[in-house]
Structure formats: structure tokens, C-alpha cells
Amino acid sequence: MNKLSFVYCFSKTLAVTEEQYTVSLELFESATRLLSKFYKFRIVTDKVTFNDLKHLTGDIQIVDVGNFTFLDDFKISVLETLQPNEILIDPDILIHRQPVIENNADLIFDYEDSPTQDWYINGLQELKGTLLYDRIKQSKDLPFIPNIGFLRINNPTLLSEYTKLYKLFSEDIINKVKFTFPNFSIFLGQYLLGILLYEGNYSYFSLRNVNTGRVYVHLGGSQKYEKLKRKKTVI
């Protein structure tokens, strides 16, 4: 198999605020600079964002993001078109050393998150009355939820089921629930995948399980602004 390569999804259109976008762009520039020491990468973006990114690489694909409602809509659209050696990566992951990655499991992801975290428990109540809420309540003894900062699905059955249900549940939420962007993305993108992984007994590889914080750091929320010495958190 060819050496692994990474794919970023990045769009100004999907930023919550202008300030958030400015900080995310600075971080993205650092992330690509670090990653390029070890791997090739390409960027998938839109026309609005292209000029801000064209100095990072010549390998940029422009797509239409006008129909995207949830943050992970972008990832889902690209996930189905990945080449055999490509892995999706979030633009807020800083790779300092070459990580150990095994690309032979059914699912590759970042780290194991707990379903008892407040952001899952509290946010779930807002999904009452939706198909996704019912599906989550039906799941029992879920050991963890995969964080998809890294994401690749090698098993075609899992990929098909995941993308099909993602689209079904996202459309149902749009029709039934009043929400503000980017609510519910972690349930559609991560919680659903955790259910399918556990119930289908698929094999998986978690990068965090074999790579320490010295190898890579996945920044989130206020960490992004602290890293860039910004005091205000807008996420």
C-alpha cells in the first residue's frame, strides 16, 4: 500500500464567527506545516475559502458546501470518496512526531471518548422526538464513543450503514428540531458511529491508544485560543 496521506476539510462558510475563523486559520496553517514533515496532504474547501488556503498546497479541491447544515456534513461527503491510503484529519490536530498508524482495521479514529461526558448527556435531551434520539436510547452499555479527529472507514458495510443513517437522521433533525449551528454534530458524527461500531463488533484502531501527547495534540474549544495566546473563547 502506498504511504498514508491525509485529507483536510476546511471552510470559512462553516465557521461560527469571523473571530473563530481567524483563529482556526492560524492553527490550520501550523497544522499543515507540521504534518508536511511526515506526510502528503490535500485540502477540500469551497470558493469562498480558496484564496486563504492556496499558499498551503497546490493540491486543493473546491466543492459546494451550500447544502451543509452540520459540521460533519463536510467530512461525510468526503469520507465516501477517500483513496485507499487517505485518512481524514481535523485542522486543529498538531503532529509533532510521526505517529504509529495501522490502516487495516474496519475503523480508524482519534480517541475513545466517554458517553457519560456532559456534552453528550446534556445535549441528548434536545434531540427528544427525533429518530437519532430513539436510536441512542436503544443502545445499551456503549463502552466509548470514537472521536473522529482522525477518520477512515475501511469496512464497506460499516461505511454504507454509517453514511446512510447519518443522512437519514440529519434530515429528520432538520425537519423536527429548531437548533443553532453547530448543535448535534457530535451525535450525528460520533455517537452514531460508536453505536454501529459496538453493535457490529467491528475492528478498530485508535491513534491515541498507541500515540502519546508528544506525538500529536488535538486541540479543542478554549485550548485553541490558549495555544494561540487568545483570551476569548467563542466556541
C-alpha positions in Angstrom: 0.0 0.0 0.0 1.2 3.5 -0.7 2.3 5.7 2.1 -0.5 7.2 4.0 -1.8 10.6 3.0 -4.2 13.0 4.8 -7.2 15.0 3.8 -8.5 18.2 5.4 -12.0 19.6 5.2 -11.9 23.4 5.8 -14.3 26.1 5.0 -14.9 29.7 6.2 -18.6 29.2 5.4 -18.9 26.7 8.2 -17.2 28.9 10.9 -19.5 30.1 13.7 -17.9 33.6 13.8 -15.3 35.7 11.9 -13.1 35.6 15.0 -13.3 31.8 15.2 -12.4 31.5 11.6 -9.3 33.8 12.0 -8.0 31.7 14.9 -8.9 28.4 13.1 -7.0 29.5 10.0 -3.8 30.4 12.0 -4.0 27.0 13.7 -4.6 25.2 10.3 -1.5 26.8 8.9 0.5 25.5 11.8 -1.1 22.0 11.5 -0.3 21.7 7.8 3.3 22.9 8.2 3.9 20.2 10.9 2.1 17.4 9.0 4.0 18.1 5.8 7.2 17.0 7.5 5.9 13.4 7.5 3.0 13.1 5.0 1.5 14.5 1.9 -1.9 16.1 2.3 -4.7 17.7 0.3 -7.4 20.2 1.2 -11.1 20.1 0.3 -12.6 23.5 0.5 -15.0 26.0 -1.2 -14.6 29.0 -3.4 -15.0 31.4 -0.5 -12.1 29.9 1.3 -9.7 29.0 -1.5 -7.7 32.3 -1.5 -6.9 31.9 2.2 -5.5 28.4 1.6 -3.8 28.4 -1.8 -0.4 29.2 -0.2 -0.5 25.9 1.8 -0.5 23.4 -1.0 -1.2 23.1 -4.7 -3.4 20.1 -4.0 -6.8 21.7 -3.3 -10.2 20.5 -4.4 -13.1 23.0 -4.5 -16.6 21.7 -3.6 -20.0 23.2 -3.0 -20.8 23.4 0.8 -24.0 25.3 0.4 -26.2 22.3 1.5 -24.1 21.5 4.6 -26.0 22.1 7.9 -23.9 20.2 10.5 -20.1 20.4 10.9 -19.6 16.8 10.0 -21.6 17.0 6.8 -18.4 18.1 5.1 -16.5 15.0 6.5 -19.3 12.6 5.5 -19.3 13.9 1.9 -15.5 13.4 1.6 -15.3 10.2 3.5 -17.1 8.3 0.8 -14.5 9.4 -1.8 -11.2 8.7 0.0 -8.5 6.9 -1.8 -7.2 3.6 -0.1 -4.3 5.4 1.5 -6.1 8.5 2.7 -7.3 9.4 6.2 -9.4 12.4 7.2 -7.8 14.7 9.8 -9.1 17.7 11.7 -7.4 21.1 11.1 -6.8 21.5 14.8 -4.5 18.5 15.2 -0.8 19.3 15.6 1.5 16.4 14.7 5.0 16.8 16.2 6.3 13.3 15.5 5.4 10.6 13.0 2.5 8.7 14.6 2.0 4.9 14.6 -1.0 4.2 12.3 -2.4 0.9 11.3 -4.6 1.1 8.2 -6.0 -2.4 8.3 -8.9 -2.1 10.9 -12.5 -1.6 9.9 -12.5 1.9 11.6 -9.6 4.3 12.3 -10.3 7.2 14.7 -8.6 9.5 17.1 -9.5 8.6 20.7 -12.1 6.9 22.9 -14.5 9.4 24.4 -16.9 8.5 27.3 -20.6 8.6 26.6 -21.0 10.0 30.2 -19.4 13.3 29.3 -21.7 16.3 30.0 -21.7 17.3 26.3 -23.4 14.0 25.4 -25.8 13.7 28.4 -27.0 17.3 28.3 -27.2 17.7 24.6 -29.1 14.5 24.1 -32.2 15.9 25.8 -32.5 18.5 23.0 -32.9 15.6 20.5 -36.0 14.2 22.0 -38.6 13.4 19.4 -36.1 12.5 16.7 -35.1 9.2 15.1 -31.5 9.7 16.4 -32.7 10.2 20.0 -34.6 6.9 19.8 -31.6 5.1 18.3 -29.3 6.3 21.0 -31.7 5.3 23.8 -32.0 1.9 22.3 -28.2 1.4 22.5 -27.1 -0.3 25.7 -23.7 -0.4 27.5 -21.8 1.6 24.9 -18.2 1.4 26.1 -17.0 4.5 24.3 -17.6 7.0 21.6 -15.0 7.4 18.9 -13.7 10.9 18.4 -13.3 11.4 14.7 -10.4 13.9 14.7 -8.9 11.2 12.5 -11.3 9.2 10.5 -11.2 6.4 7.9 -13.7 3.5 7.4 -12.2 0.5 5.6 -15.2 -1.8 6.0 -17.7 -1.1 3.2 -20.7 -2.4 5.2 -19.9 0.0 8.1 -19.2 2.9 5.7 -22.5 2.3 3.9 -24.6 2.0 7.0 -23.0 5.0 8.7 -23.4 7.4 5.8 -26.9 6.2 5.1 -28.1 6.6 8.7 -26.2 9.9 9.1 -28.1 11.4 6.2 -31.4 10.0 7.4 -31.0 11.2 11.0 -29.7 14.6 10.0 -32.6 15.3 7.7 -35.0 14.2 10.4 -33.4 16.6 12.9 -33.7 19.5 10.4 -37.4 18.8 10.0 -38.2 18.3 13.7 -35.9 20.4 15.8 -35.1 24.1 16.0 -31.4 24.5 16.6 -28.4 26.7 16.0 -25.3 25.7 14.2 -23.3 23.7 15.1 -25.5 21.8 17.5 -25.9 18.0 17.3 -22.8 17.4 15.2 -21.2 15.2 17.9 -24.2 13.0 18.0 -24.5 12.6 14.2 -20.8 12.2 13.6 -19.5 10.4 16.7 -22.3 8.9 18.8 -23.9 7.2 15.9 -20.6 5.8 14.7 -19.9 4.5 18.3 -23.3 2.6 18.3 -22.6 1.0 14.9 -19.0 0.1 15.9 -20.1 -1.6 19.1 -23.2 -3.4 17.8 -21.5 -4.6 14.7 -18.4 -5.8 16.6 -16.2 -4.2 14.0 -12.4 -4.0 14.5 -10.9 -0.6 15.2 -7.7 1.3 15.6 -7.4 4.4 17.9 -4.4 6.6 17.3 -4.4 7.9 20.8 -4.2 4.4 22.3 -0.7 4.0 20.8 0.5 7.6 20.4 1.2 9.9 23.3 0.7 13.7 23.5 4.3 14.0 22.5 3.4 12.7 19.1 0.3 14.7 18.4 -2.1 17.1 20.1 -5.8 17.5 19.3 -6.8 21.0 20.4 -10.4 21.7 21.2 -12.6 24.6 22.4 -10.7 27.0 24.6 -7.4 25.1 24.0 -7.2 26.5 20.5 -7.3 30.1 21.8 -4.9 29.4 24.6 -2.5 27.9 22.2 -2.6 31.0 20.0 -2.5 33.2 23.1 -6.0 34.4 22.7 -8.0 35.0 25.8 -11.6 35.0 24.4 -13.3 31.7 23.7 -16.0 31.8 21.1 -16.8 28.2 20.6 
